[in-house]
Structure formats: C-alpha cells, structure tokens
Amino acid sequence: MIAWIRSVVILVLAWSVSPNPGLCNTLDSTWVRLELDLRGRWQQGNLNQIGIQPNLRFQWGNRRYLVDLQSNYQLLKASDFVLIDDFWTQAKLTLHRERSIYPMVAMNLGYALSYRIDHSFLLGVGMGSQLWRRPERSSLEFNVFAGYLNFDFAGEVAQSSAAIGSLVELAVPLGKIGHLVWQAQSYHPLDKHNFWGINSATQLNCPINKQFSFQINYQFIFNNQTVMDIERINTLMLFGFRYLIISK
C-alpha cells in the first residue's frame, strides 16, 4: 500500500508540472511558486538519533485555474528504532477563482507510523469561495467537498465510506515581522459518525532575505477514533527555515 501511495504522488507531481499546450497562449498571466521547508536534528553519543522533516509546496495557476500541491515527510530514528515515519500529500485544483463561488477538487493521501495509520486516502469534489482577498497576500479561503475516504489503522480492518470534508486557509501579512498562514482540514465519513478528525497547521515566516525565512510551525491534530495507545489530540511545534525556490 505504501508503494501504491508513493506511485500516486509521483503521478500527481508529473501531471502538475507537465506542459499543457492549451496554456501556451496565457503564459503572461500564469504564475509559479515553489517553497521548500527543512527542519532536522542529528545527535551522536549517549543517544544516536537522526530526524528530518522536509516540506514542499508547489503552486501553479492563473485566473482560470490553480494547482496547489503540498507534501511533507517526517522521520525520527533513535538507535535502531524508527519512532516516526510519516508521509502526507495534499493536492487541490480550483477553477475560475475570480468567481464568488468556484468548483474544486481535493485529495489527501499518506501514511503515519507515529499514529499507527497504514494508509489514508481522501478524494472529493466540491465548491470553494475566497471570502476575503487583498493585493498584499492577504486572503481567507473556504472549501467544502464530498467524496470517498479509505482509512486503515495498523491491525484494524480498513474503513471505506462516502465522506464530506473542508479546507480553510488564512494568510495574513504582519508587516516587517513576517507572514502568517493558517490551514485546516477536516474529514467526516457519512456512515461512521464517530470516525472524524481535524488537522490544523499554523506557520509563521519571518524573512531573512528575499529567499530565506526563519519559520515556526505549530500543528494540532485531532482524530476522534484511534487505536492502541494513540491519543486523540496531538500537537507539534517545530522551528526551521523556508527557502523560496521559485516565485514568479
């Protein structure tokens, strides 16, 4: 299943960055943004451990469409024990964003050793709206969708269900301090009412120069149903750097 998930991610990436002849006439209005965040740790001595967390966000679009792809990976290994091996990819396609309400497609897939999740796949179609937008990279966007969810905890029978979900993103500039981004995603299966959850991530980027920023990440995860000794509420705070590779 992990190999299948990685294959899907590669296909999505290939589709996202492949040239489209239909867009050749609108290159003047098409923009691309690529961000790379990297955090890690390496310790030797009394305790040998290594930990990395790269995050990649790719955005490509114009007035007619926007492809937004985000992937993040976490690895923490202490001696011979792997404590964290989590990989998640979230993709979103929106059309005609200049309208007050526009169509969208959302996908989320991955796995998480730290939460005993063997695989998770969520795909849906719905509508979105930019409730607030300003030229200085300020915006509030809300999306709601319906689709299919397949979720498999380690040692449990996989759960498959029709589901509804939501995506919210808030971006606020903080003057010379930096830029704040808040993203939240929820899922709710329609035939298993206790099986739902929310993933909220807050990111503060404090610029060092045009390309580099110091970054603080705070993540809040709630899963109403878990397995074994996994808590329903988990939080994580990380510090690192963001590298803005492409912005045009």
N, C-alpha and C positions, 0 to 999 in steps of 0.2 A: 504493500500500500504506500509506503514512503517513497519507493521508486516511482510509482504512478503519480504521486503528488508532485514530485520534482519534475517529471516529464510534462505535466500540465503547465507548471510555472514557466518552463523553457518555451513551450508553445505560445503562451500568452506574451512573453517577452518578445519572441520573434514576430508575432502579429503586430505588437505595438510599435516596433521600430522599423518594420518593413516599409519600403516606399510604396506609395499609393498614387497611381497615375492621375486619379481624379482630383488630387490635391495640388498638382503641379501649377495650376493656374491661380492658386491662392497662397503661394509661398510668402508673399509680402505681409499677410495677416496671420501666418502660422508662427507659433512660438514654442520653444522647448525649454524645459527646466529640469536639471538633474542634480540631485543632492546626495551626498554620502556622509553619514554619521558613523563615527567609530569610537568605541569605548572598549577598554580591556584591562587585564591585570595578569601579572606573571610573578610568581613567588617561588623561591627555592630555599631550602634549608630545613627547618623543623617540619614545614609543611610544603610539599611540592604541589603547586596548583597553577592552572592557566585558565583564563576566562576572556572571552571576546564577545562583542555584540556589535556587528555591523548592521547598519540600516540604509536602505536605498530607496529613494523616491524619484520617480520619473513621471513628468507631466508633458503632454504634447497636445496642442489644440489650437483652435481659432474660434471665431464667433459661432461656427456651426457645430462644433464637437469639442470634447475634451476627454483624453485618455489619462487616467490617474492611476499609477501603479506603485504600490509600496510593499517592500519586502524587508523583513528583519529576522535575524538569527541570533540565538544566544547559546553559548557553550561554556560550561564550567566543569573542569575536571580536576579533582583532587587526588593525587597519587594515581592509583589505578581505577578510581571510581568516577564515573560520569554522573554528576548531580543534575546538570541542566543540559538539555539538547532540544531546543525549541526552534521551530521554523514556521513563520506565518507569512502569507502573501495576501494582500487585499487589492482588488482591482475595481475600477469604476469607469464606466463610459456614460457620458451625458451628451445629449444632443440639443442644439438650439438653446443654449444657456441664456441668450438675451431675452427669452420669453419669461413671463412671470411664473409659469409652471412648465417644466420640460420633462421629457422621458429620460429614463436612466436604466442602466444595468449594473448590478453589483455582484461581486464574487469575493469570497473569503475561504481560504483553504490552508491547511497546515497540520502540524503535529506538535506535541509538547510532552517531553519526558517528565518535566517538573510538575505537571498537572495530571499525569497518567492518561494523557489523551493520545491514542494511537493514530487517529486521523479525524479531521473535521472538514466538511465541505458544505458551503452555503452559496447558493446561486439564486438570484431573484431579479425581477423586472418591476419597475415602479415609476414614481414621479418625484421630481425634486423642485426646489424653489430657492433662489437667492433672496433671502428675506432682507438682507442689508448688504450693500457694497459701496465702497469708496475707492477713489483712484490710488490712495496711498496704501494699498494692500490690506485694507480692512474689509472683512466680509463675514457674513453669517449665512450658512447654507444648511438646508434641511432636506433629507431624502427619506422616503418610505417605500418599501418594496415587498413583494410576495413571491415565494418561490419554493425551493426544495432544500432540506437540511439532512445531512447524514453525519452522525456523530458517534464515535466509538471510544469508550473508555477502555483502558487495559483490563483484560479479564472479563469484560462485560459483552453482552450482545449489542451489536451496532444498532443505533436508533435512527430510523428514517421517517421523515414526516414532511408534509407541507408546512411552510413556516412564513412568518412575517418578520420584517426587520427594519431597522432605521439606521441612518448615518447622519451625524451632525458634525459640522466643522466651523469653528470660530477662529478668525485671525484678527489680531489687534496689534498695531504698532505702538511701541512705548517710548517714542522719541529717541533720545540718544542711548537709552538703556538697552533697547533691542526690539525683538518681535516675539509676540506670544501666539501660539497656536494650540487650540484645544480640539481634540477629535474624540467622538464617542460613537460606539456601535452597539446595537442591541439585537438579540435574536429571540424568537418566541415560537416554538412549534405549536401548531394548531390542535394537534390531537394528544399532546402530553403537556398539560398546563403547568406542571411543576418543573419543567425542563427548559429553563430560560436563563439568560445572562446578559451582562453589560461589560463592555471593555472601554475604559476611558483613559486617554493619554493627553497629558499637558506638556508642552515643550516650550522652553524659553531660550531664544538665541540672542546672545549678546555679541555684537560684531567686534572682531579684532581688526580686520581689514575687509576688503571687498569680497574675498573668497572665504576667509576663515571666520568662524564664530565659536565662542565658548557656549556650551549647551548644558541645560539642566532638563532632565526628563523625569516626570512623575507619572506612574501608571497605576490605575485602580482597576482590578478585575473582580467581577462577581459572577459566580456560577451557582445557581440555586440548587443544582444537583451535582454531587461529586462522588468520588469513590475513595475507599480506604481512609487514609489519614489526611486527605487533602482538604484544607479549609475552604469555606465558601467565599471568603473575602481575602484577597491577596493584594499587597501594594509593593511597589518597587520604585526607588529613586536612584538615578544614575547621573553621572557627570562625565562630560566628554567634549568633543569638538565636531563641528559640522564643516564640510568642505563643499562649497557651491561650485560644481564642476562646469555646468553649462547654464546660462540664463540669458535667453535672447528672444 
